[in-house]
Amino acid sequence: MITLVLVRHAKSDWGNAFLDDHERPLNRRGQGDAPRMAERLAATFSAAGVKPDAIVSSTALRAATTADAFGHALGVDVTRDARLYGAPPRVLLEVASETDGSTAVIVAHDPGLSTLVERLTDGEVTEMPTCAVAVFEWNASDWASIDFDEPDRWTFDEPSAR
């Protein structure tokens, strides 16, 4: 089983116009959404007996902070990869496929995440709001066999959903 978890970074703070985009922190809402969504994913994975093998985050502060909340909730160390900053769908899948194991969490940005999620859900989900979590599962033995193939199962969750 191959499992890909895509997480869009939580809501960021646009209050400082002089701050480089890469250095924008989470705003108050984002600071609350990230641990809450991480705990929801952790509860789902725990109930299914799943633990991610890797969490890989963009190097942007807002993504890294979001990823740290998921790492804490899931008990997994976070790796940062500069390729995930503004990554297109192909790169998102490439980074996931380079992880050791069968379950990877990728924390990144739009528009790449929304484009990939739209493609994998056959248009049922067209947007990844901030801190949304999409989980895709394939009955496959390795990452190389999934490419952009339709997953066997998928779920989608966002902060406003509950």
C-alpha positions, -999 to +999 in steps of 0.1 A: +000+000+000+013+034-010-001+064+009+004+100+000-007+128+024-008+163+009-010+192+033-013+228+024+005+251+048-018+268+074-029+304+070+000+328+069+004+363+081+005+391+055+009+419+081+045+428+072+048+440+036+086+441+039+089+405+048+102+381+021+074+356+011+096+327+021+098+341+057+061+347+063+049+331+096+015+316+104-012+340+116-033+333+146-058+312+127-029+292+111-014+287+146-046+271+157-054+251+125-021+234+121-021+215+154-058+208+152-056+193+117-024+174+127-043+158+156-072+149+134-049+131+109-030+115+138-063+101+152-073+087+118-039+071+113-038+057+149-072+041+144-060+025+112-026+015+127-007+037+103+024+058+110+040+079+082+075+070+072+084+106+064+072+142+065+088+164+040+081+202+040+089+232+019+116+254+034+092+284+036+085+293+073+047+289+070+050+254+056+078+243+080+058+255+110+028+236+097+049+205+091+064+207+126+028+205+141+022+174+120+055+159+130+047+165+167+012+149+164+024+120+143+057+114+161+077+117+129+108+139+122+103+166+095+127+170+066+128+202+046+132+202+008+136+235-011+121+219-042+086+220-025+085+258-025+061+265-054+064+230-066+043+217-096+025+184-092+053+163-108+078+175-082+054+169-053+051+132-064+088+130-071+097+142-036+072+117-021+087+089-041+121+096-028+111+090+008+119+057+024+088+037+031+052+036+018+036+065+036+047+101+030+033+134+042+041+164+019+036+199+032+037+225+005+019+253-014-006+262-040-011+262-069+008+228-072-011+211-044-046+221-057-036+210-092-024+176-080-054+171-058-078+180-085-061+155-108-061+127-083-097+132-073-108+134-109-121+170-103-141+163-072-118+185-051-106+216-070-090+236-042-067+230-013-076+256+013-050+265+039-043+236+062-064+212+041-053+175+042-058+151+013-049+114+018-045+091-012-040+054-011-030+030-039-029-008-037+007-007-051+040-020-039+062+010-047+060+047-056+072+042-092+040+024-100+015+051-091+026+082-112-007+102-117-028+070-115-062+073-099-059+062-062-079+033-049-091+054-020-089+090-009-102+114+018-102+151+021-104+173+052-101+210+059-103+231+090-138+244+084-151+208+078-158+201+115 
